[in-house]
Amino acid sequence: SNIESVRKQFNDAAPFRYIRLNDFLHSEFIDKLQQSLNDDITFQQKDCDLYRFLQSYELQQSEPQLTAIHDLIETLYSNQFRDVLHQITGIKVNQRPNLFASCYTDT
């Protein structure tokens, strides 16, 4: 099955385990999401020892009319998606993980 092949890729990945979900989001949806992030979300600068980046507030707190963001949240938080991640990784995902948008640029 597809889950079996992704699980094998996850377990065989090096130097650390990761999942790559090809074609997970449709390009039209990505365009809407990017537009909403650019137009509707406020970012704050964050500083770390090695780099600087911009980060949004928790996206769960965004306005309901930001439909692309809310559609993403509903998908990522759905029982079905979290169950698939658990089947692939063996890791239980929280019902409400934190979700932020970040922007990294060359410094």
GROMACS elastic network, one bead per residue, 0.5 to 0.9 nm:
[ bonds ]
;  ai    aj funct       b0    kb
    1     4     6  0.51964   500
    1     5     6  0.65187   500
    1     6     6  0.88335   500
    2     5     6  0.51893   500
    2     6     6  0.62331   500
    2     7     6  0.85211   500
    3     6     6  0.51358   500
    3     7     6  0.59726   500
    3     8     6  0.85595   500
    3    84     6  0.76626   500
    3    87     6  0.73797   500
    3    88     6  0.62249   500
    4     7     6  0.50427   500
    4     8     6  0.62130   500
    4     9     6  0.86990   500
    4    87     6  0.87110   500
    4    88     6  0.73122   500
    5     8     6  0.50969   500
    5     9     6  0.62696   500
    5    10     6  0.86101   500
    5    88     6  0.89532   500
    6    10     6  0.60637   500
    6    11     6  0.86022   500
    6    19     6  0.73049   500
    6    20     6  0.82239   500
    6    21     6  0.85362   500
    6    88     6  0.65784   500
    7    11     6  0.61397   500
    7    12     6  0.85069   500
    7    19     6  0.83406   500
    7    87     6  0.77338   500
    7    89     6  0.64797   500
    8    11     6  0.51552   500
    8    12     6  0.59784   500
    8    13     6  0.84049   500
    8    88     6  0.82953   500
    9    12     6  0.51526   500
    9    13     6  0.58498   500
    9    17     6  0.83381   500
    9    18     6  0.81527   500
    9    19     6  0.74811   500
    9    20     6  0.87657   500
   10    13     6  0.53889   500
   10    14     6  0.88927   500
   10    16     6  0.88246   500
   10    17     6  0.53371   500
   10    18     6  0.54006   500
   10    19     6  0.56124   500
   10    20     6  0.84103   500
   10    88     6  0.73845   500
   10    89     6  0.70172   500
   11    14     6  0.85757   500
   11    16     6  0.88452   500
   11    17     6  0.60651   500
   11    18     6  0.81041   500
   11    88     6  0.89074   500
   11    89     6  0.78744   500
   12    16     6  0.87455   500
   12    17     6  0.71427   500
   13    16     6  0.59844   500
   13    18     6  0.65139   500
   13    19     6  0.85353   500
   14    17     6  0.61072   500
   14    18     6  0.83766   500
   17    89     6  0.89256   500
   18    89     6  0.88004   500
   19    88     6  0.85852   500
   19    89     6  0.85519   500
   21    24     6  0.55535   500
   21    25     6  0.89757   500
   22    25     6  0.82866   500
   23    26     6  0.65143   500
   23    27     6  0.84424   500
   25    28     6  0.83903   500
   25    29     6  0.65884   500
   25    30     6  0.65787   500
   26    29     6  0.53324   500
   26    30     6  0.63438   500
   26    31     6  0.88079   500
   27    31     6  0.61825   500
   27    32     6  0.87250   500
   28    31     6  0.51532   500
   28    32     6  0.64386   500
   28    33     6  0.86938   500
   29    32     6  0.50966   500
   29    33     6  0.60708   500
   29    34     6  0.85094   500
   29    68     6  0.70728   500
   30    34     6  0.59740   500
   30    35     6  0.84479   500
   30    68     6  0.84617   500
   31    34     6  0.51756   500
   31    35     6  0.61134   500
   31    36     6  0.86232   500
   32    35     6  0.51069   500
   32    36     6  0.61754   500
   32    37     6  0.86158   500
   32    67     6  0.89054   500
   32    68     6  0.61178   500
   32    69     6  0.87659   500
   33    36     6  0.51308   500
   33    37     6  0.61426   500
   33    38     6  0.85788   500
   33    66     6  0.88902   500
   33    67     6  0.85564   500
   33    68     6  0.51082   500
   33    69     6  0.61496   500
   33    72     6  0.82785   500
   34    37     6  0.50554   500
   34    38     6  0.60807   500
   34    39     6  0.85115   500
   34    68     6  0.87807   500
   35    38     6  0.51294   500
   35    39     6  0.59837   500
   35    40     6  0.80688   500
   36    39     6  0.51503   500
   36    40     6  0.52659   500
   36    41     6  0.70472   500
   36    66     6  0.68628   500
   36    67     6  0.86145   500
   36    68     6  0.70663   500
   36    69     6  0.73076   500
   37    40     6  0.56334   500
   37    41     6  0.51505   500
   37    42     6  0.82266   500
   37    56     6  0.89086   500
   37    69     6  0.79803   500
   37   101     6  0.78399   500
   38    41     6  0.64255   500
   38    42     6  0.84437   500
   39    42     6  0.84816   500
   40    62     6  0.88540   500
   40    66     6  0.77938   500
   41    56     6  0.66532   500
   41    57     6  0.80212   500
   41    59     6  0.85320   500
   41    62     6  0.79089   500
   41   101     6  0.88186   500
   42    55     6  0.82280   500
   42    56     6  0.58308   500
   42    57     6  0.72402   500
   43    54     6  0.55896   500
   43    55     6  0.50085   500
   43    57     6  0.70348   500
   43   101     6  0.82629   500
   43   102     6  0.79305   500
   43   103     6  0.84869   500
   44    53     6  0.83088   500
   44    54     6  0.52959   500
   44    55     6  0.53641   500
   44    56     6  0.62761   500
   44    57     6  0.80103   500
   45    52     6  0.71058   500
   45    53     6  0.57566   500
   45    55     6  0.63790   500
   45    56     6  0.89360   500
   46    51     6  0.86885   500
   46    52     6  0.57756   500
   46    53     6  0.53818   500
   46    54     6  0.58315   500
   46    55     6  0.67534   500
   47    50     6  0.81503   500
   47    51     6  0.63702   500
   47    53     6  0.66442   500
   47    54     6  0.87391   500
   48    51     6  0.53468   500
   48    52     6  0.59916   500
   48    53     6  0.84183   500
   49    52     6  0.82051   500
   51   104     6  0.86916   500
   51   106     6  0.89818   500
   51   107     6  0.76216   500
   52   104     6  0.73584   500
   52   105     6  0.81246   500
   52   106     6  0.89316   500
   52   107     6  0.75015   500
   53   102     6  0.69489   500
   53   103     6  0.58114   500
   53   105     6  0.69418   500
   54   101     6  0.82996   500
   54   102     6  0.54893   500
   54   104     6  0.65983   500
   54   105     6  0.87964   500
   55   100     6  0.67781   500
   55   101     6  0.57471   500
   55   103     6  0.64279   500
   55   104     6  0.89046   500
   56    59     6  0.72544   500
   56   100     6  0.56392   500
   56   101     6  0.52375   500
   56   102     6  0.63621   500
   56   103     6  0.87827   500
   57    60     6  0.85803   500
   57    61     6  0.75495   500
   57    62     6  0.82943   500
   57    99     6  0.86070   500
   57   100     6  0.63029   500
   57   101     6  0.78250   500
   58    61     6  0.57635   500
   58    62     6  0.75088   500
   58    98     6  0.67011   500
   58    99     6  0.56601   500
   58   100     6  0.51094   500
   58   101     6  0.80380   500
   59    62     6  0.52217   500
   59    63     6  0.88572   500
   59    69     6  0.73852   500
   59    70     6  0.83583   500
   59    73     6  0.79576   500
   59    98     6  0.81140   500
   59    99     6  0.56713   500
   59   100     6  0.55694   500
   59   101     6  0.74329   500
   60    63     6  0.85111   500
   60    69     6  0.85470   500
   60    70     6  0.77246   500
   60    73     6  0.70790   500
   60    98     6  0.79319   500
   60    99     6  0.68865   500
   60   100     6  0.84667   500
   61    64     6  0.86729   500
   62    65     6  0.84943   500
   62    66     6  0.71065   500
   62    69     6  0.78189   500
   62    70     6  0.79453   500
   63    66     6  0.57558   500
   63    67     6  0.86042   500
   63    69     6  0.89824   500
   63    70     6  0.84028   500
   64    67     6  0.64980   500
   64    69     6  0.85107   500
   64    70     6  0.65956   500
   65    68     6  0.87172   500
   65    69     6  0.89571   500
   65    70     6  0.81072   500
   66    69     6  0.56678   500
   66    70     6  0.62856   500
   66    71     6  0.86768   500
   67    71     6  0.58516   500
   67    72     6  0.84606   500
   68    71     6  0.50826   500
   68    72     6  0.62356   500
   68    73     6  0.86816   500
   69    72     6  0.51311   500
   69    73     6  0.62512   500
   69    74     6  0.86857   500
   70    74     6  0.60813   500
   70    75     6  0.85314   500
   71    74     6  0.51282   500
   71    75     6  0.61935   500
   71    76     6  0.86679   500
   72    75     6  0.51334   500
   72    76     6  0.61154   500
   72    77     6  0.84516   500
   73    76     6  0.52154   500
   73    77     6  0.59022   500
   73    78     6  0.82664   500
   73    99     6  0.80677   500
   74    77     6  0.52857   500
   74    78     6  0.58232   500
   75    78     6  0.52702   500
   75    79     6  0.87631   500
   75    80     6  0.84787   500
   75    81     6  0.68158   500
   76    79     6  0.85754   500
   76    80     6  0.89397   500
   76    81     6  0.61605   500
   76    82     6  0.71856   500
   77    80     6  0.84699   500
   77    81     6  0.69926   500
   77    82     6  0.67206   500
   77    94     6  0.85137   500
   77    95     6  0.62876   500
   77    96     6  0.64285   500
   77    97     6  0.77383   500
   78    81     6  0.54194   500
   78    82     6  0.62756   500
   78    83     6  0.84974   500
   78    95     6  0.81192   500
   79    82     6  0.51754   500
   79    83     6  0.58845   500
   79    84     6  0.85594   500
   79    95     6  0.79385   500
   80    83     6  0.51549   500
   80    84     6  0.63020   500
   80    85     6  0.87971   500
   81    84     6  0.51478   500
   81    85     6  0.63198   500
   81    86     6  0.86641   500
   82    85     6  0.50984   500
   82    86     6  0.62038   500
   82    87     6  0.86680   500
   82    92     6  0.75564   500
   82    93     6  0.59670   500
   82    94     6  0.81518   500
   82    95     6  0.79666   500
   83    86     6  0.50020   500
   83    87     6  0.61555   500
   83    88     6  0.86555   500
   83    92     6  0.79390   500
   83    93     6  0.81502   500
   84    87     6  0.50116   500
   84    88     6  0.62245   500
   84    89     6  0.85951   500
   85    88     6  0.51453   500
   85    89     6  0.59509   500
   85    90     6  0.75927   500
   85    91     6  0.73121   500
   85    92     6  0.77423   500
   85    93     6  0.74960   500
   86    89     6  0.52606   500
   86    91     6  0.50290   500
   86    92     6  0.53189   500
   86    93     6  0.69155   500
   87    90     6  0.56824   500
   87    91     6  0.79474   500
   87    92     6  0.88849   500
   88    91     6  0.81455   500
   89    92     6  0.83056   500
   93    96     6  0.83344   500
   93    97     6  0.74238   500
   94    97     6  0.54575   500
   96    99     6  0.86514   500
  104   107     6  0.89596   500
